[in-house]
């Protein structure tokens, strides 16, 4: 017994590149996907220090002093994602 279905295989290949989702913008990688804008070296150092502020094995006072030395305004990056990072 053969079952019937409604799927019809298209006889010609279709260009579906117009269906790709992309936010666009000025910061795209080599494949055309949106990336985060670059940040300064100073901001990179500050973010690294901020991430390890409470890390065991480091002198917290030294890290705090370095954070004050490298303090800078963080670049605001708004993520437009359906599901936030966990």
DSSP file (Angstrom, degrees, kcal/mol; ACC not computed):
  #  RESIDUE AA STRUCTURE BP1 BP2  ACC     N-H-->O    O-->H-N    N-H-->O    O-->H-N    TCO  KAPPA ALPHA  PHI   PSI    X-CA   Y-CA   Z-CA
    1    1 A X              0   0    0      0, 0.0     2,-0.4     0, 0.0     0, 0.0   0.000 360.0 360.0 360.0 123.6    0.0    0.0    0.0
    2    2 A X        -     0   0    0      0, 0.0     2,-0.3     0, 0.0     0, 0.0  -0.775 360.0-137.6 -97.8 140.6    1.5    3.3   -1.0
    3    3 A X        -     0   0    0     -2,-0.4     2,-0.3     1,-0.0     0, 0.0  -0.721  13.6-133.2 -96.3 146.7    0.8    6.5    1.0
    4    4 A X        +     0   0    0     -2,-0.3     2,-0.3     2,-0.0    -1,-0.0  -0.726  24.2 179.9 -96.6 145.6    0.1    9.8   -0.7
    5    5 A X        -     0   0    0     -2,-0.3     0, 0.0     2,-0.1     0, 0.0  -0.923  32.8-128.6-139.4 166.7    1.8   13.1    0.4
    6    6 A X        +     0   0    0     -2,-0.3     2,-0.3     2,-0.0    -2,-0.0   0.411  66.3 118.8 -98.9   2.1    1.5   16.6   -0.8
    7    7 A X        -     0   0    0      1,-0.0     2,-0.5     2,-0.0    -2,-0.1  -0.516  42.4-167.6 -74.9 132.6    5.3   17.3   -1.2
    8    8 A X        -     0   0    0     -2,-0.3     2,-0.4     0, 0.0    -2,-0.0  -0.981  17.7-135.6-119.9 119.7    6.4   18.2   -4.7
    9    9 A X        -     0   0    0     -2,-0.5     2,-0.1     1,-0.1    -2,-0.0  -0.595  25.7-120.6 -74.2 124.6   10.1   18.2   -5.4
   10   10 A X        -     0   0    0     -2,-0.4    -1,-0.1     1,-0.1     4,-0.1  -0.432  12.1-145.4 -67.6 140.3   11.1   21.3   -7.4
   11   11 A X  S    S+     0   0    0     -2,-0.1     2,-0.4     2,-0.1    -1,-0.1   0.716  80.5  52.6 -79.7 -20.5   12.7   20.4  -10.7
   12   12 A X  S    S-     0   0    0      1,-0.0     2,-0.1     0, 0.0    -2,-0.1  -0.890  91.0-107.5-117.3 147.1   15.1   23.3  -10.7
   13   13 A X        -     0   0    0     -2,-0.4     2,-0.4     1,-0.0    -2,-0.1  -0.452  36.9-143.5 -67.2 143.6   17.5   24.5   -8.0
   14   14 A X        -     0   0    0     -2,-0.1     2,-0.9    -4,-0.1    -1,-0.0  -0.894   9.9-128.2-113.8 141.5   16.4   27.7   -6.3
   15   15 A X        +     0   0    0     -2,-0.4     3,-0.3     1,-0.1    -2,-0.0  -0.781  33.8 167.5 -86.0 108.1   18.5   30.6   -5.1
   16   16 A X    >   +     0   0    0     -2,-0.9     3,-2.1     1,-0.2     4,-0.2   0.157  39.4 113.0-107.4  17.2   17.4   31.0   -1.5
   17   17 A X  G >   +     0   0    0      1,-0.3     3,-1.4     2,-0.2    -1,-0.2   0.773  68.1  67.0 -62.5 -25.0   20.2   33.4   -0.4
   18   18 A X  G 3  S+     0   0    0     -3,-0.3    -1,-0.3     1,-0.2    -2,-0.1   0.614  91.6  64.3 -70.5  -9.7   17.7   36.2    0.0
   19   19 A X  G <  S+     0   0    0     -3,-2.1    -1,-0.2     2,-0.1    -2,-0.2   0.534  73.3 116.1 -90.8  -6.9   16.2   34.2    2.9
   20   20 A X    <   -     0   0    0     -3,-1.4     2,-0.5    -4,-0.2    -3,-0.0  -0.393  66.1-129.0 -63.8 135.6   19.3   34.4    5.1
   21   21 A X        +     0   0    0     -2,-0.1     2,-0.3     2,-0.0    -1,-0.1  -0.755  39.1 159.8 -87.6 128.3   18.8   36.4    8.3
   22   22 A X        -     0   0    0     -2,-0.5     3,-0.1    11,-0.1    11,-0.1  -0.982  39.3-150.4-149.6 136.9   21.4   39.1    8.9
   23   23 A X        -     0   0    0     -2,-0.3     2,-0.1     1,-0.2    -1,-0.1   0.649  37.8-159.6 -79.6 -14.1   21.3   42.2   11.1
   24   24 A X        +     0   0    0      8,-0.2    -1,-0.2     1,-0.1     3,-0.2  -0.450  30.2 139.7  71.7-143.4   23.6   44.0    8.7
   25   25 A X        -     0   0    0      1,-0.2    -1,-0.1    -2,-0.1     3,-0.1  -0.363  69.9 -70.1  92.6-176.6   25.5   46.9   10.0
   26   26 A X  S    S+     0   0    0      1,-0.2     2,-0.9    -2,-0.1    -1,-0.2   0.633 111.6  74.9 -93.3 -14.0   29.1   47.9    9.4
   27   27 A X        +     0   0    0     -3,-0.2     8,-2.7     8,-0.2     2,-0.3  -0.801  60.8 150.4-105.4  94.6   30.9   45.1   11.4
   28   28 A X  B     -A   34   0A   0     -2,-0.9     6,-0.2     6,-0.3     2,-0.0  -0.926  38.4-129.4-122.4 147.0   30.7   42.0    9.3
   29   29 A X    >   -     0   0    0      4,-2.6     3,-1.8    -2,-0.3     6,-0.0  -0.185  46.0 -82.5 -82.5-174.6   33.0   39.0    9.2
   30   30 A X  T 3  S+     0   0    0      1,-0.3    -1,-0.1     2,-0.1    -2,-0.0   0.670 131.4  51.4 -66.3 -15.3   34.4   37.6    5.9
   31   31 A X  T 3  S-     0   0    0      2,-0.1    -1,-0.3     0, 0.0    -3,-0.0   0.420 120.9-104.8 -99.5   0.1   31.3   35.5    5.4
   32   32 A X  S <  S+     0   0    0     -3,-1.8     2,-0.3     1,-0.3    -8,-0.2   0.533  74.2 138.3  91.7   6.8   28.9   38.5    5.9
   33   33 A X        -     0   0    0      1,-0.1    -4,-2.6   -11,-0.1    -1,-0.3  -0.655  59.9-104.7 -87.1 142.8   27.7   37.6    9.4
   34   34 A X  B     -A   28   0A   0     -2,-0.3     2,-0.3    -6,-0.2    -6,-0.3  -0.374  41.5-173.8 -65.8 141.5   27.4   40.5   11.9
   35   35 A X        -     0   0    0     -8,-2.7    -8,-0.2    -2,-0.1     2,-0.2  -0.815  32.5 -87.3-127.3 169.3   30.1   40.7   14.6
   36   36 A X        -     0   0    0     -2,-0.3     3,-0.1     1,-0.1    41,-0.0  -0.517  51.8-102.4 -75.4 146.9   30.7   42.8   17.7
   37   37 A X        -     0   0    0     -2,-0.2    -1,-0.1     1,-0.1    38,-0.1  -0.360  45.2 -96.7 -66.7 150.2   32.4   46.1   17.1
   38   38 A X        -     0   0    0     -3,-0.1     2,-0.3     1,-0.0    -1,-0.1  -0.294  37.1-149.1 -67.0 152.7   36.1   46.2   18.0
   39   39 A X        -     0   0    0      1,-0.1    -1,-0.0    -3,-0.1    35,-0.0  -0.804  22.9 -96.0-118.3 163.4   37.1   47.6   21.4
   40   40 A X     >  -     0   0    0     -2,-0.3     4,-2.1     1,-0.1     5,-0.1  -0.286  31.0-114.1 -73.7 161.7   40.3   49.4   22.5
   41   41 A X  H  > S+     0   0    0      1,-0.2     4,-2.5     2,-0.2     5,-0.2   0.890 118.0  55.0 -60.8 -39.9   43.3   47.7   24.1
   42   42 A X  H  > S+     0   0    0      1,-0.2     4,-2.3     2,-0.2    -1,-0.2   0.913 108.6  46.5 -61.5 -43.8   42.6   49.6   27.3
   43   43 A X  H  > S+     0   0    0      2,-0.2     4,-2.6     1,-0.2    -1,-0.2   0.879 110.3  54.2 -67.2 -36.7   39.0   48.4   27.4
   44   44 A X  H  X S+     0   0    0     -4,-2.1     4,-2.1     2,-0.2    -2,-0.2   0.926 110.2  46.1 -61.3 -45.6   40.1   44.8   26.7
   45   45 A X  H  X S+     0   0    0     -4,-2.5     4,-2.4     2,-0.2    -2,-0.2   0.917 112.5  50.9 -63.3 -43.7   42.6   45.0   29.7
   46   46 A X  H  X S+     0   0    0     -4,-2.3     4,-2.6    24,-0.2    -2,-0.2   0.914 110.0  49.2 -61.6 -43.2   39.9   46.5   31.9
   47   47 A X  H  X S+     0   0    0     -4,-2.6     4,-2.1     2,-0.2    -1,-0.2   0.886 110.4  51.1 -64.7 -38.1   37.4   43.8   31.0
   48   48 A X  H  X S+     0   0    0     -4,-2.1     4,-1.3     2,-0.2    -2,-0.2   0.929 112.3  46.2 -63.8 -44.5   39.9   41.1   31.7
   49   49 A X  H  < S+     0   0    0     -4,-2.4     3,-0.3     1,-0.2    -2,-0.2   0.904 111.4  52.5 -63.1 -41.4   40.7   42.5   35.1
   50   50 A X  H >< S+     0   0    0     -4,-2.6     3,-0.9     1,-0.2     4,-0.2   0.875 107.6  52.3 -62.7 -37.8   37.0   42.9   35.8
   51   51 A X  H 3< S+     0   0    0     -4,-2.1     3,-0.2     1,-0.2    -1,-0.2   0.784 116.0  39.0 -70.3 -27.0   36.4   39.3   35.0
   52   52 A X  T >< S+     0   0    0     -4,-1.3     3,-1.5    -3,-0.3    -1,-0.2   0.161  78.7 115.2-109.6  19.5   39.1   38.0   37.4
   53   53 A X  T <  S+     0   0    0     -3,-0.9    -1,-0.2     1,-0.3    11,-0.1   0.868  89.5  30.3 -56.5 -40.1   38.5   40.5   40.2
   54   54 A X  T 3  S+     0   0    0     -4,-0.2    -1,-0.3    -3,-0.2     2,-0.2   0.150  88.8 137.8-105.8  17.5   37.4   37.7   42.6
   55   55 A X    X   -     0   0    0     -3,-1.5     3,-1.4     1,-0.1    -3,-0.1  -0.462  57.7-116.5 -70.4 129.8   39.6   35.0   41.1
   56   56 A X  T 3  S+     0   0    0      1,-0.2     3,-0.1    -2,-0.2    -1,-0.1  -0.353  97.6  35.7 -63.9 144.0   41.4   32.8   43.7
   57   57 A X  T 3  S+     0   0    0      1,-0.3     2,-0.3    -2,-0.0    -1,-0.2   0.310  96.5 100.2  95.2  -8.2   45.1   33.0   43.7
   58   58 A X  S <  S-     0   0    0     -3,-1.4     2,-0.8    -6,-0.1    -1,-0.3  -0.841  81.0-111.6-109.9 149.4   45.3   36.7   42.8
   59   59 A X     >  -     0   0    0     -2,-0.3     4,-2.4     1,-0.2     3,-0.2  -0.693  25.5-155.7 -77.2 111.1   45.9   39.6   45.2
   60   60 A X  H  > S+     0   0    0     -2,-0.8     4,-2.6     1,-0.2    -1,-0.2   0.847  91.4  53.8 -60.8 -35.5   42.5   41.4   45.2
   61   61 A X  H  > S+     0   0    0      2,-0.2     4,-2.3     1,-0.2    -1,-0.2   0.900 109.2  48.5 -66.4 -39.8   44.1   44.7   46.2
   62   62 A X  H  > S+     0   0    0     -3,-0.2     4,-2.4     2,-0.2    -2,-0.2   0.921 112.2  48.3 -65.4 -43.8   46.5   44.6   43.3
   63   63 A X  H  X S+     0   0    0     -4,-2.4     4,-2.4     1,-0.2    -2,-0.2   0.913 111.7  50.1 -63.0 -42.2   43.7   43.7   40.9
   64   64 A X  H  X S+     0   0    0     -4,-2.6     4,-2.0     2,-0.2    -1,-0.2   0.905 110.7  49.8 -62.2 -41.3   41.6   46.6   42.3
   65   65 A X  H  X S+     0   0    0     -4,-2.3     4,-1.9     1,-0.2    -2,-0.2   0.914 112.2  47.5 -64.0 -42.6   44.6   49.0   41.9
   66   66 A X  H  X S+     0   0    0     -4,-2.4     4,-2.4     1,-0.2    -2,-0.2   0.869 108.6  54.8 -66.5 -36.6   45.1   47.9   38.3
   67   67 A X  H  < S+     0   0    0     -4,-2.4     4,-0.4     1,-0.2    -1,-0.2   0.903 108.7  48.2 -63.1 -40.0   41.4   48.2   37.5
   68   68 A X  H >< S+     0   0    0     -4,-2.0     3,-0.5     1,-0.2    -1,-0.2   0.882 112.1  50.1 -66.0 -36.9   41.5   51.8   38.7
   69   69 A X  H 3< S+     0   0    0     -4,-1.9    -2,-0.2     1,-0.2    -1,-0.2   0.874 119.6  35.4 -68.4 -37.7   44.6   52.4   36.6
   70   70 A X  T 3< S+     0   0    0     -4,-2.4   -24,-0.2    -5,-0.1    -1,-0.2   0.277  84.8 143.4-100.1  10.0   43.0   51.0   33.4
   71   71 A X    <   +     0   0    0     -3,-0.5     2,-0.3    -4,-0.4    -3,-0.1  -0.220  18.0 153.3 -55.9 136.0   39.4   52.2   34.1
   72   72 A X        -     0   0    0    -29,-0.1     2,-0.3   -30,-0.1    -2,-0.1  -0.971  51.3 -84.6-154.7 160.7   37.6   53.3   31.0
   73   73 A X        -     0   0    0     -2,-0.3     2,-0.3     1,-0.1   -30,-0.1  -0.537  48.5-122.6 -69.6 133.3   34.0   53.5   29.8
   74   74 A X        -     0   0    0     -2,-0.3     2,-0.2     1,-0.1    -1,-0.1  -0.581  25.7-109.4 -79.3 139.0   32.8   50.1   28.5
   75   75 A X        -     0   0    0     -2,-0.3     2,-0.6     1,-0.1    -1,-0.1  -0.490  33.1-124.5 -65.6 130.2   31.6   50.1   25.0
   76   76 A X        +     0   0    0     -2,-0.2     2,-0.5     2,-0.0    -1,-0.1  -0.684  33.9 177.2 -81.3 119.8   27.8   49.6   25.0
   77   77 A X        -     0   0    0     -2,-0.6     2,-0.6   -41,-0.0   -41,-0.0  -0.961  13.9-158.5-126.7 113.7   26.9   46.5   22.9
   78   78 A X        -     0   0    0     -2,-0.5     2,-0.5     2,-0.0    -2,-0.0  -0.814  12.9-143.8 -93.8 119.0   23.2   45.6   22.8
   79   79 A X        -     0   0    0     -2,-0.6     2,-0.8     1,-0.1    -2,-0.0  -0.692   6.0-159.1 -84.3 129.8   22.7   42.0   21.9
   80   80 A X        +     0   0    0     -2,-0.5     2,-0.4     3,-0.0    -1,-0.1  -0.690  39.9 140.3-107.7  76.6   19.7   41.4   19.7
   81   81 A X        -     0   0    0     -2,-0.8     3,-0.1     1,-0.1    -2,-0.0  -0.917  54.8-139.6-122.7 146.5   19.2   37.7   20.4
   82   82 A X  S    S+     0   0    0     -2,-0.4     2,-0.5     1,-0.2    -1,-0.1   0.897  98.1  38.4 -67.8 -40.4   16.1   35.7   20.9
   83   83 A X  S    S-     0   0    0     -3,-0.1    -1,-0.2     0, 0.0     3,-0.1  -0.956  86.7-135.6-116.1 120.0   17.7   33.6   23.6
   84   84 A X        -     0   0    0     -2,-0.5     2,-0.0     1,-0.1    -2,-0.0  -0.284  35.2 -89.0 -69.8 158.2   20.0   35.3   26.1
   85   85 A X              0   0    0      1,-0.1    -1,-0.1    -4,-0.0    -4,-0.0  -0.362 360.0 360.0 -64.5 145.2   23.4   33.7   27.1
   86   86 A X              0   0    0     -3,-0.1    -1,-0.1    -2,-0.0    -2,-0.1   0.445 360.0 360.0 -85.3 360.0   23.1   31.4   30.1
